[in-house]
Amino acid sequence: MANTARVNATIPRLIPRVAFELARTDWHYVFNTFCFGYGIGYKFSETKAGSANGNFLGLGADSCERAVVVEQAQAPGLLITNGEFVGRWSSTNAVCVEIAPQARGKVSLNTD
């Protein structure tokens, strides 16, 4: 038990913010990015200028309350390949991928 308490004390404080937020971007390519301990790892949202579409390869979000949140995407969609998404450690309500009902674009999750 003493070892477990010591290990848990070294885990960094979790950050209740967004690590990566993408709104209006056309045919964006994102390669090998990673975040740890955020409220939201990757957020795809919409501004007055619009929302995102693109190719996202090797995304990683560990110990996030929401690893990927898609509020909106352009019609061509989001292609996420080889993503590794882990919910918040010891959480009972963490979600790895959350897609809002109003999202227009297709969201594709691929392994290779």
Backbone torsions as a table, in degrees:
resi	resn	phi	psi	omega
1	MET	NA	-39.1	-178.5
2	ALA	-62.0	-40.3	179.2
3	ASN	-64.4	-40.5	179.4
4	THR	-62.0	-44.4	-179.8
5	ALA	-62.5	-39.4	-179.2
6	ARG	-67.9	-41.1	178.8
7	VAL	-64.2	-45.9	-179.8
8	ASN	-62.5	-31.8	179.3
9	ALA	-68.2	-21.3	-178.8
10	THR	-88.7	-8.4	179.1
11	ILE	-69.8	128.3	-177.7
12	PRO	-63.8	152.6	178.2
13	ARG	-61.9	134.4	-177.0
14	LEU	-76.0	142.4	-172.2
15	ILE	-99.2	121.9	-175.9
16	PRO	-84.7	31.3	-176.8
17	ARG	-116.8	-172.7	179.8
18	VAL	-101.0	129.1	179.0
19	ALA	-77.2	-51.9	-179.0
20	PHE	-130.1	125.4	175.3
21	GLU	-124.3	127.6	179.4
22	LEU	-121.7	125.6	176.1
23	ALA	-114.4	-117.0	-175.6
24	ARG	-70.4	109.1	173.4
25	THR	-153.3	134.0	-175.9
26	ASP	-106.5	126.7	176.7
27	TRP	51.2	45.5	-178.1
28	HIS	-75.5	139.2	174.3
29	TYR	-113.8	122.0	177.4
30	VAL	-121.6	131.5	-172.0
31	PHE	-131.2	125.5	172.8
32	ASN	51.5	70.5	174.1
33	THR	-117.0	157.8	-175.2
34	PHE	-150.6	145.1	172.8
35	CYS	-142.2	157.3	-177.8
36	PHE	-139.5	130.0	169.2
37	GLY	78.7	20.3	-179.8
38	TYR	-92.2	161.4	172.6
39	GLY	-64.4	-47.4	175.2
40	ILE	-129.4	128.1	179.1
41	GLY	-77.7	-58.3	-178.6
42	TYR	-127.2	122.6	-179.6
43	LYS	-120.5	123.1	175.9
44	PHE	-105.1	111.5	-173.5
45	SER	-125.3	-174.5	179.6
46	GLU	-130.3	136.7	173.2
47	THR	-114.5	-174.7	175.8
48	LYS	-58.9	-30.0	-179.7
49	ALA	-77.8	-19.2	179.2
50	GLY	128.5	-164.7	-177.7
51	SER	-122.0	-173.6	-172.1
52	ALA	-100.9	160.3	163.3
53	ASN	-148.0	159.1	178.1
54	GLY	155.0	-171.3	-175.1
55	ASN	-116.1	120.4	-174.8
56	PHE	-122.2	107.3	-172.7
57	LEU	-113.0	126.6	175.0
58	GLY	74.1	38.5	175.8
59	LEU	-76.2	143.7	177.6
60	GLY	-138.4	130.3	176.0
61	ALA	-137.7	117.2	-177.2
62	ASP	-118.0	139.1	178.0
63	SER	55.2	44.3	176.9
64	CYS	-107.0	144.6	177.4
65	GLU	-64.7	-39.0	172.9
66	ARG	-133.2	110.8	-178.5
67	ALA	-69.5	-47.5	179.1
68	VAL	-134.0	127.4	174.6
69	VAL	-122.5	121.8	176.8
70	VAL	-110.1	102.1	175.3
71	GLU	-83.3	-35.6	-179.6
72	GLN	-159.0	151.2	175.8
73	ALA	-149.6	150.2	176.4
74	GLN	-66.7	162.3	-178.5
75	ALA	-53.6	-40.0	178.2
76	PRO	-61.6	-24.5	171.4
77	GLY	92.0	-174.4	-179.2
78	LEU	-119.7	125.8	176.2
79	LEU	-107.5	110.6	-179.7
80	ILE	-111.2	115.6	-175.9
81	THR	-119.0	137.6	178.8
82	ASN	54.3	43.8	175.1
83	GLY	-83.1	146.4	176.2
84	GLU	-126.8	110.4	-172.8
85	PHE	-122.6	124.3	-178.1
86	VAL	-125.1	129.5	179.2
87	GLY	-69.7	170.5	178.7
88	ARG	-58.9	129.1	-179.2
89	TRP	-59.8	137.2	178.5
90	SER	63.0	11.4	177.1
91	SER	-85.4	146.5	176.3
92	THR	-102.9	-1.5	-179.7
93	ASN	-132.3	17.5	177.0
94	ALA	-69.1	147.6	-179.7
95	VAL	-129.2	133.6	-179.3
96	CYS	-79.7	-46.7	179.1
97	VAL	-133.5	122.4	179.2
98	GLU	-123.5	121.1	-179.3
99	ILE	-115.6	121.5	-178.6
100	ALA	-68.7	146.3	-179.1
101	PRO	-60.1	-28.8	-177.9
102	GLN	-85.1	-1.1	179.5
103	ALA	-63.6	124.2	-176.4
104	ARG	-83.6	-38.5	-174.8
105	GLY	-80.8	156.6	177.8
106	LYS	-74.7	142.0	174.8
107	VAL	-117.6	116.3	-179.5
108	SER	-109.6	128.5	176.3
109	LEU	-111.8	120.5	-177.1
110	ASN	-125.0	154.1	178.2
111	THR	-98.6	-18.2	176.1
112	ASP	-158.3	NA	NA
